[in-house]
Amino acid sequence: MRHTPPVRTLLSLASLLLAACAGTYPLEGRIWDARAGAFVSSDEVFAHAAAATHVILGETHDNAEHHRLQRLALEALLGPRALAMEQFDSEHQPAIDAARAQGADAEAIAQAGRFDRKGWNWPLYKPLVELALARGWPIVAANLSRADARAIVRDPALSRLPPDPGLARALEADIADSHCGERPEPKLLAGMVEAQRARDARMASLLKANTVLVTGNGHARRDRGVPLHLPRANLLSIGYIEVEPGKRAPQDYLTGFLSPASFDYVWFTPRAERADPCKP
Protein backbone atom coordinates (compact mmCIF):
# COMPACT_ATOMS: atom_id res chain seq x y z
CA MET A 1 0.00 0.00 0.00
CA ARG A 2 1.36 3.41 -0.95
CA HIS A 3 1.83 5.74 1.95
CA THR A 4 0.48 9.27 1.41
CA PRO A 5 2.17 11.96 3.51
CA PRO A 6 -0.22 13.97 5.67
CA VAL A 7 -1.24 17.41 4.42
CA ARG A 8 0.64 19.09 7.27
CA THR A 9 3.87 17.43 6.14
CA LEU A 10 3.35 18.54 2.54
CA LEU A 11 2.70 22.11 3.65
CA SER A 12 5.83 22.08 5.77
CA LEU A 13 7.90 20.87 2.84
CA ALA A 14 6.42 23.56 0.61
CA SER A 15 7.24 26.22 3.21
CA LEU A 16 10.81 24.99 3.40
CA LEU A 17 11.15 25.14 -0.37
CA LEU A 18 9.77 28.67 -0.50
CA ALA A 19 12.11 29.73 2.28
CA ALA A 20 15.05 28.23 0.45
CA CYS A 21 14.13 30.13 -2.73
CA ALA A 22 13.70 33.36 -0.81
CA GLY A 23 17.09 32.78 0.80
CA THR A 24 18.72 32.36 -2.60
CA TYR A 25 17.03 35.36 -4.20
CA PRO A 26 15.82 37.62 -1.38
CA LEU A 27 15.12 40.53 -3.77
CA GLU A 28 12.78 38.60 -6.05
CA GLY A 29 9.48 40.45 -6.34
CA ARG A 30 10.71 43.55 -4.49
CA ILE A 31 10.83 47.10 -5.88
CA TRP A 32 13.70 49.48 -5.16
CA ASP A 33 13.19 53.23 -5.30
CA ALA A 34 16.61 54.31 -6.58
CA ARG A 35 16.23 57.94 -5.55
CA ALA A 36 14.89 57.30 -2.06
CA GLY A 37 17.14 54.29 -1.49
CA ALA A 38 14.24 52.27 -0.10
CA PHE A 39 11.89 49.46 -1.01
CA VAL A 40 8.38 50.51 -2.01
CA SER A 41 5.07 48.90 -2.90
CA SER A 42 3.68 48.44 -6.37
CA ASP A 43 0.83 50.78 -5.44
CA GLU A 44 3.34 53.58 -4.84
CA VAL A 45 5.04 52.91 -8.17
CA PHE A 46 1.74 52.93 -10.04
CA ALA A 47 0.66 56.15 -8.32
CA HIS A 48 3.82 57.89 -9.49
CA ALA A 49 3.42 56.43 -12.99
CA ALA A 50 -0.12 57.80 -13.22
CA ALA A 51 1.23 61.32 -12.66
CA ALA A 52 4.01 61.02 -15.26
CA THR A 53 3.70 62.32 -18.82
CA HIS A 54 5.93 59.52 -20.10
CA VAL A 55 6.24 56.08 -18.53
CA ILE A 56 9.05 53.86 -19.80
CA LEU A 57 8.78 50.16 -19.01
CA GLY A 58 12.00 48.23 -19.50
CA GLU A 59 12.29 44.51 -20.02
CA THR A 60 14.47 41.57 -20.81
CA HIS A 61 12.77 40.61 -24.03
CA ASP A 62 12.34 36.87 -23.39
CA ASN A 63 11.25 37.10 -19.74
CA ALA A 64 7.52 36.36 -19.51
CA GLU A 65 7.32 37.77 -15.98
CA HIS A 66 8.51 41.15 -17.25
CA HIS A 67 5.66 41.27 -19.73
CA ARG A 68 3.14 40.20 -17.10
CA LEU A 69 4.32 43.06 -14.89
CA GLN A 70 4.21 45.49 -17.82
CA ARG A 71 0.58 44.51 -18.35
CA LEU A 72 -0.15 45.21 -14.67
CA ALA A 73 1.46 48.63 -15.02
CA LEU A 74 -0.65 49.41 -18.09
CA GLU A 75 -3.81 48.30 -16.29
CA ALA A 76 -3.01 50.70 -13.44
CA LEU A 77 -2.75 53.69 -15.80
CA LEU A 78 -6.20 55.21 -16.07
CA GLY A 79 -7.20 57.80 -18.63
CA PRO A 80 -5.99 58.37 -22.17
CA ARG A 81 -2.53 57.10 -23.10
CA ALA A 82 -0.63 55.97 -26.16
CA LEU A 83 1.30 52.72 -26.21
CA ALA A 84 4.67 53.09 -27.96
CA MET A 85 6.56 49.88 -28.69
CA GLU A 86 10.17 49.23 -29.66
CA GLN A 87 8.95 46.03 -31.31
CA PHE A 88 7.28 47.92 -34.18
CA ASP A 89 9.46 49.84 -36.66
CA SER A 90 8.21 53.38 -37.27
CA GLU A 91 8.05 52.90 -41.04
CA HIS A 92 5.01 50.68 -40.47
CA GLN A 93 2.98 53.31 -38.59
CA PRO A 94 0.68 54.11 -41.56
CA ALA A 95 -0.19 50.43 -41.96
CA ILE A 96 -0.95 50.09 -38.24
CA ASP A 97 -3.16 53.19 -38.33
CA ALA A 98 -5.01 51.88 -41.40
CA ALA A 99 -5.62 48.55 -39.65
CA ARG A 100 -6.93 50.35 -36.57
CA ALA A 101 -9.35 52.32 -38.71
CA GLN A 102 -10.74 49.03 -39.97
CA GLY A 103 -11.29 47.66 -36.46
CA ALA A 104 -8.29 45.35 -36.43
CA ASP A 105 -7.67 42.98 -33.53
CA ALA A 106 -4.23 42.35 -32.02
CA GLU A 107 -3.33 39.70 -34.58
CA ALA A 108 -4.18 42.04 -37.46
CA ILE A 109 -2.15 44.84 -35.84
CA ALA A 110 0.85 42.53 -35.61
CA GLN A 111 0.42 41.63 -39.26
CA ALA A 112 0.08 45.25 -40.36
CA GLY A 113 3.09 46.33 -38.31
CA ARG A 114 5.28 43.52 -39.66
CA PHE A 115 5.85 42.28 -36.11
CA ASP A 116 8.74 39.80 -36.03
CA ARG A 117 6.71 37.09 -34.29
CA LYS A 118 9.61 34.70 -33.81
CA GLY A 119 12.33 37.20 -32.95
CA TRP A 120 10.18 39.08 -30.43
CA ASN A 121 8.02 36.14 -29.28
CA TRP A 122 4.61 37.61 -30.12
CA PRO A 123 2.60 35.80 -27.39
CA LEU A 124 4.50 37.82 -24.76
CA TYR A 125 3.49 41.13 -26.35
CA LYS A 126 -0.01 40.31 -27.55
CA PRO A 127 -1.65 41.06 -24.14
CA LEU A 128 -0.14 44.56 -24.19
CA VAL A 129 -1.52 45.27 -27.66
CA GLU A 130 -4.89 43.83 -26.66
CA LEU A 131 -5.11 46.17 -23.67
CA ALA A 132 -4.27 49.19 -25.82
CA LEU A 133 -6.98 48.20 -28.31
CA ALA A 134 -9.55 47.61 -25.57
CA ARG A 135 -8.89 51.09 -24.16
CA GLY A 136 -8.75 52.82 -27.50
CA TRP A 137 -5.12 53.87 -27.02
CA PRO A 138 -3.07 54.72 -30.10
CA ILE A 139 -0.29 52.24 -30.84
CA VAL A 140 2.96 53.93 -31.78
CA ALA A 141 5.56 52.10 -33.87
CA ALA A 142 8.57 53.56 -32.12
CA ASN A 143 11.72 51.88 -33.40
CA LEU A 144 14.18 52.91 -36.05
CA SER A 145 13.81 50.76 -39.15
CA ARG A 146 16.29 47.95 -39.59
CA ALA A 147 17.46 49.41 -42.88
CA ASP A 148 18.24 52.75 -41.21
CA ALA A 149 20.00 51.03 -38.32
CA ARG A 150 22.16 48.97 -40.69
CA ALA A 151 23.06 52.11 -42.65
CA ILE A 152 24.20 53.82 -39.44
CA VAL A 153 26.27 50.80 -38.45
CA ARG A 154 28.08 51.15 -41.79
CA ASP A 155 28.39 54.93 -41.52
CA PRO A 156 28.01 56.26 -37.96
CA ALA A 157 27.83 59.88 -39.17
CA LEU A 158 24.34 59.12 -40.51
CA SER A 159 22.99 59.21 -36.95
CA ARG A 160 23.47 63.01 -37.02
CA LEU A 161 23.80 63.00 -33.25
CA PRO A 162 26.34 65.18 -31.43
CA PRO A 163 29.41 63.35 -30.12
CA ASP A 164 29.23 62.11 -26.54
CA PRO A 165 32.48 60.29 -25.69
CA GLY A 166 31.42 59.33 -22.18
CA LEU A 167 28.15 57.83 -23.34
CA ALA A 168 29.93 56.08 -26.21
CA ARG A 169 32.34 54.39 -23.81
CA ALA A 170 29.48 53.20 -21.61
CA LEU A 171 27.56 51.81 -24.59
CA GLU A 172 30.71 50.14 -25.91
CA ALA A 173 31.02 48.32 -22.59
CA ASP A 174 27.35 47.27 -22.74
CA ILE A 175 27.76 45.95 -26.28
CA ALA A 176 30.91 44.03 -25.38
CA ASP A 177 29.12 42.52 -22.38
CA SER A 178 26.21 41.45 -24.59
CA HIS A 179 28.78 39.73 -26.85
CA CYS A 180 30.17 37.65 -23.97
CA GLY A 181 32.98 40.12 -23.31
CA GLU A 182 34.22 40.15 -26.89
CA ARG A 183 34.48 43.65 -28.32
CA PRO A 184 33.66 43.94 -32.03
CA GLU A 185 36.37 45.54 -34.13
CA PRO A 186 36.52 49.34 -33.59
CA LYS A 187 34.75 50.50 -36.75
CA LEU A 188 31.87 48.06 -36.29
CA LEU A 189 31.63 48.90 -32.59
CA ALA A 190 31.41 52.63 -33.33
CA GLY A 191 28.59 51.95 -35.77
CA MET A 192 26.73 49.78 -33.28
CA VAL A 193 26.99 52.50 -30.63
CA GLU A 194 25.58 55.13 -32.98
CA ALA A 195 22.77 52.81 -34.08
CA GLN A 196 21.84 52.33 -30.42
CA ARG A 197 21.84 56.08 -29.85
CA ALA A 198 19.80 56.62 -33.02
CA ARG A 199 17.18 54.13 -31.83
CA ASP A 200 16.94 55.97 -28.52
CA ALA A 201 16.56 59.31 -30.31
CA ARG A 202 13.88 57.96 -32.65
CA MET A 203 11.84 56.50 -29.81
CA ALA A 204 12.11 59.70 -27.80
CA SER A 205 10.97 61.80 -30.78
CA LEU A 206 7.74 59.81 -30.96
CA LEU A 207 6.77 60.09 -27.30
CA LYS A 208 4.04 62.69 -27.15
CA ALA A 209 1.85 63.55 -24.16
CA ASN A 210 0.74 60.66 -21.96
CA THR A 211 2.71 57.88 -23.59
CA VAL A 212 3.91 54.52 -22.30
CA LEU A 213 6.99 53.07 -23.99
CA VAL A 214 7.71 49.34 -23.89
CA THR A 215 11.37 48.71 -24.64
CA GLY A 216 14.48 46.88 -23.54
CA ASN A 217 16.12 47.83 -20.28
CA GLY A 218 19.07 49.35 -22.13
CA HIS A 219 16.81 51.82 -23.93
CA ALA A 220 14.81 52.52 -20.76
CA ARG A 221 17.84 53.68 -18.78
CA ARG A 222 17.84 57.31 -17.68
CA ASP A 223 21.63 57.53 -17.90
CA ARG A 224 22.09 55.96 -21.37
CA GLY A 225 18.81 55.53 -23.21
CA VAL A 226 15.65 57.23 -24.38
CA PRO A 227 15.33 59.56 -21.36
CA LEU A 228 18.56 61.34 -22.35
CA HIS A 229 16.66 62.74 -25.33
CA LEU A 230 13.80 63.96 -23.10
CA PRO A 231 15.76 66.04 -20.57
CA ARG A 232 12.87 68.19 -19.41
CA ALA A 233 10.11 65.63 -19.57
CA ASN A 234 7.96 64.51 -16.65
CA LEU A 235 9.16 60.96 -17.02
CA LEU A 236 9.22 57.76 -14.99
CA SER A 237 11.45 54.79 -15.87
CA ILE A 238 11.00 51.28 -14.47
CA GLY A 239 13.65 48.65 -15.02
CA TYR A 240 12.56 45.03 -14.65
CA ILE A 241 15.77 43.31 -13.61
CA GLU A 242 16.40 39.59 -13.21
CA VAL A 243 17.86 38.50 -9.89
CA GLU A 244 21.35 37.01 -9.92
CA PRO A 245 22.95 34.38 -7.69
CA GLY A 246 24.90 35.78 -4.77
CA LYS A 247 23.37 39.25 -4.99
CA ARG A 248 21.27 39.92 -1.91
CA ALA A 249 20.95 43.73 -1.79
CA PRO A 250 20.20 46.36 -4.45
CA GLN A 251 23.70 47.76 -4.05
CA ASP A 252 25.12 44.42 -5.20
CA TYR A 253 23.72 45.13 -8.67
CA LEU A 254 25.61 48.41 -9.10
CA THR A 255 28.85 46.71 -10.16
CA GLY A 256 27.51 45.58 -13.54
CA PHE A 257 24.71 46.78 -15.78
CA LEU A 258 23.06 49.12 -13.28
CA SER A 259 24.07 52.42 -11.76
CA PRO A 260 22.14 54.47 -9.18
CA ALA A 261 21.01 56.76 -12.03
CA SER A 262 19.73 54.02 -14.34
CA PHE A 263 16.05 53.88 -13.35
CA ASP A 264 13.57 55.53 -11.03
CA TYR A 265 12.46 52.09 -9.88
CA VAL A 266 14.16 48.71 -10.13
CA TRP A 267 11.67 45.83 -10.01
CA PHE A 268 13.51 42.59 -9.25
CA THR A 269 12.09 39.50 -10.93
CA PRO A 270 12.79 35.80 -11.37
CA ARG A 271 15.25 34.80 -14.06
CA ALA A 272 13.93 33.39 -17.30
CA GLU A 273 15.15 29.93 -18.18
CA ARG A 274 17.48 30.17 -21.14
CA ALA A 275 20.66 28.61 -22.40
CA ASP A 276 23.85 30.49 -21.56
CA PRO A 277 24.83 32.08 -24.89
CA CYS A 278 28.42 32.47 -23.71
CA LYS A 279 28.99 28.78 -23.05
CA PRO A 280 30.89 27.00 -25.85
C-alpha positions in Angstrom: 0.0 0.0 0.0 1.4 3.4 -1.0 1.8 5.7 2.0 0.5 9.3 1.4 2.2 12.0 3.5 -0.2 14.0 5.7 -1.2 17.4 4.4 0.6 19.1 7.3 3.9 17.4 6.1 3.3 18.5 2.5 2.7 22.1 3.6 5.8 22.1 5.8 7.9 20.9 2.8 6.4 23.6 0.6 7.2 26.2 3.2 10.8 25.0 3.4 11.2 25.1 -0.4 9.8 28.7 -0.5 12.1 29.7 2.3 15.0 28.2 0.4 14.1 30.1 -2.7 13.7 33.4 -0.8 17.1 32.8 0.8 18.7 32.4 -2.6 17.0 35.4 -4.2 15.8 37.6 -1.4 15.1 40.5 -3.8 12.8 38.6 -6.1 9.5 40.5 -6.3 10.7 43.5 -4.5 10.8 47.1 -5.9 13.7 49.5 -5.2 13.2 53.2 -5.3 16.6 54.3 -6.6 16.2 57.9 -5.5 14.9 57.3 -2.1 17.1 54.3 -1.5 14.2 52.3 -0.1 11.9 49.5 -1.0 8.4 50.5 -2.0 5.1 48.9 -2.9 3.7 48.4 -6.4 0.8 50.8 -5.4 3.3 53.6 -4.8 5.0 52.9 -8.2 1.7 52.9 -10.0 0.7 56.2 -8.3 3.8 57.9 -9.5 3.4 56.4 -13.0 -0.1 57.8 -13.2 1.2 61.3 -12.7 4.0 61.0 -15.3 3.7 62.3 -18.8 5.9 59.5 -20.1 6.2 56.1 -18.5 9.0 53.9 -19.8 8.8 50.2 -19.0 12.0 48.2 -19.5 12.3 44.5 -20.0 14.5 41.6 -20.8 12.8 40.6 -24.0 12.3 36.9 -23.4 11.3 37.1 -19.7 7.5 36.4 -19.5 7.3 37.8 -16.0 8.5 41.2 -17.3 5.7 41.3 -19.7 3.1 40.2 -17.1 4.3 43.1 -14.9 4.2 45.5 -17.8 0.6 44.5 -18.3 -0.1 45.2 -14.7 1.5 48.6 -15.0 -0.6 49.4 -18.1 -3.8 48.3 -16.3 -3.0 50.7 -13.4 -2.8 53.7 -15.8 -6.2 55.2 -16.1 -7.2 57.8 -18.6 -6.0 58.4 -22.2 -2.5 57.1 -23.1 -0.6 56.0 -26.2 1.3 52.7 -26.2 4.7 53.1 -28.0 6.6 49.9 -28.7 10.2 49.2 -29.7 9.0 46.0 -31.3 7.3 47.9 -34.2 9.5 49.8 -36.7 8.2 53.4 -37.3 8.1 52.9 -41.0 5.0 50.7 -40.5 3.0 53.3 -38.6 0.7 54.1 -41.6 -0.2 50.4 -42.0 -1.0 50.1 -38.2 -3.2 53.2 -38.3 -5.0 51.9 -41.4 -5.6 48.6 -39.7 -6.9 50.3 -36.6 -9.3 52.3 -38.7 -10.7 49.0 -40.0 -11.3 47.7 -36.5 -8.3 45.3 -36.4 -7.7 43.0 -33.5 -4.2 42.3 -32.0 -3.3 39.7 -34.6 -4.2 42.0 -37.5 -2.2 44.8 -35.8 0.8 42.5 -35.6 0.4 41.6 -39.3 0.1 45.2 -40.4 3.1 46.3 -38.3 5.3 43.5 -39.7 5.8 42.3 -36.1 8.7 39.8 -36.0 6.7 37.1 -34.3 9.6 34.7 -33.8 12.3 37.2 -33.0 10.2 39.1 -30.4 8.0 36.1 -29.3 4.6 37.6 -30.1 2.6 35.8 -27.4 4.5 37.8 -24.8 3.5 41.1 -26.3 0.0 40.3 -27.6 -1.7 41.1 -24.1 -0.1 44.6 -24.2 -1.5 45.3 -27.7 -4.9 43.8 -26.7 -5.1 46.2 -23.7 -4.3 49.2 -25.8 -7.0 48.2 -28.3 -9.5 47.6 -25.6 -8.9 51.1 -24.2 -8.7 52.8 -27.5 -5.1 53.9 -27.0 -3.1 54.7 -30.1 -0.3 52.2 -30.8 3.0 53.9 -31.8 5.6 52.1 -33.9 8.6 53.6 -32.1 11.7 51.9 -33.4 14.2 52.9 -36.0 13.8 50.8 -39.2 16.3 47.9 -39.6 17.5 49.4 -42.9 18.2 52.8 -41.2 20.0 51.0 -38.3 22.2 49.0 -40.7 23.1 52.1 -42.6 24.2 53.8 -39.4 26.3 50.8 -38.4 28.1 51.1 -41.8 28.4 54.9 -41.5 28.0 56.3 -38.0 27.8 59.9 -39.2 24.3 59.1 -40.5 23.0 59.2 -37.0 23.5 63.0 -37.0 23.8 63.0 -33.2 26.3 65.2 -31.4 29.4 63.4 -30.1 29.2 62.1 -26.5 32.5 60.3 -25.7 31.4 59.3 -22.2 28.2 57.8 -23.3 29.9 56.1 -26.2 32.3 54.4 -23.8 29.5 53.2 -21.6 27.6 51.8 -24.6 30.7 50.1 -25.9 31.0 48.3 -22.6 27.4 47.3 -22.7 27.8 46.0 -26.3 30.9 44.0 -25.4 29.1 42.5 -22.4 26.2 41.4 -24.6 28.8 39.7 -26.8 30.2 37.7 -24.0 33.0 40.1 -23.3 34.2 40.1 -26.9 34.5 43.7 -28.3 33.7 43.9 -32.0 36.4 45.5 -34.1 36.5 49.3 -33.6 34.7 50.5 -36.8 31.9 48.1 -36.3 31.6 48.9 -32.6 31.4 52.6 -33.3 28.6 52.0 -35.8 26.7 49.8 -33.3 27.0 52.5 -30.6 25.6 55.1 -33.0 22.8 52.8 -34.1 21.8 52.3 -30.4 21.8 56.1 -29.9 19.8 56.6 -33.0 17.2 54.1 -31.8 16.9 56.0 -28.5 16.6 59.3 -30.3 13.9 58.0 -32.6 11.8 56.5 -29.8 12.1 59.7 -27.8 11.0 61.8 -30.8 7.7 59.8 -31.0 6.8 60.1 -27.3 4.0 62.7 -27.1 1.9 63.6 -24.2 0.7 60.7 -22.0 2.7 57.9 -23.6 3.9 54.5 -22.3 7.0 53.1 -24.0 7.7 49.3 -23.9 11.4 48.7 -24.6 14.5 46.9 -23.5 16.1 47.8 -20.3 19.1 49.4 -22.1 16.8 51.8 -23.9 14.8 52.5 -20.8 17.8 53.7 -18.8 17.8 57.3 -17.7 21.6 57.5 -17.9 22.1 56.0 -21.4 18.8 55.5 -23.2 15.6 57.2 -24.4 15.3 59.6 -21.4 18.6 61.3 -22.4 16.7 62.7 -25.3 13.8 64.0 -23.1 15.8 66.0 -20.6 12.9 68.2 -19.4 10.1 65.6 -19.6 8.0 64.5 -16.7 9.2 61.0 -17.0 9.2 57.8 -15.0 11.4 54.8 -15.9 11.0 51.3 -14.5 13.7 48.6 -15.0 12.6 45.0 -14.6 15.8 43.3 -13.6 16.4 39.6 -13.2 17.9 38.5 -9.9 21.3 37.0 -9.9 23.0 34.4 -7.7 24.9 35.8 -4.8 23.4 39.3 -5.0 21.3 39.9 -1.9 21.0 43.7 -1.8 20.2 46.4 -4.5 23.7 47.8 -4.0 25.1 44.4 -5.2 23.7 45.1 -8.7 25.6 48.4 -9.1 28.8 46.7 -10.2 27.5 45.6 -13.5 24.7 46.8 -15.8 23.1 49.1 -13.3 24.1 52.4 -11.8 22.1 54.5 -9.2 21.0 56.8 -12.0 19.7 54.0 -14.3 16.0 53.9 -13.4 13.6 55.5 -11.0 12.5 52.1 -9.9 14.2 48.7 -10.1 11.7 45.8 -10.0 13.5 42.6 -9.2 12.1 39.5 -10.9 12.8 35.8 -11.4 15.2 34.8 -14.1 13.9 33.4 -17.3 15.2 29.9 -18.2 17.5 30.2 -21.1 20.7 28.6 -22.4 23.9 30.5 -21.6 24.8 32.1 -24.9 28.4 32.5 -23.7 29.0 28.8 -23.1 30.9 27.0 -25.9 
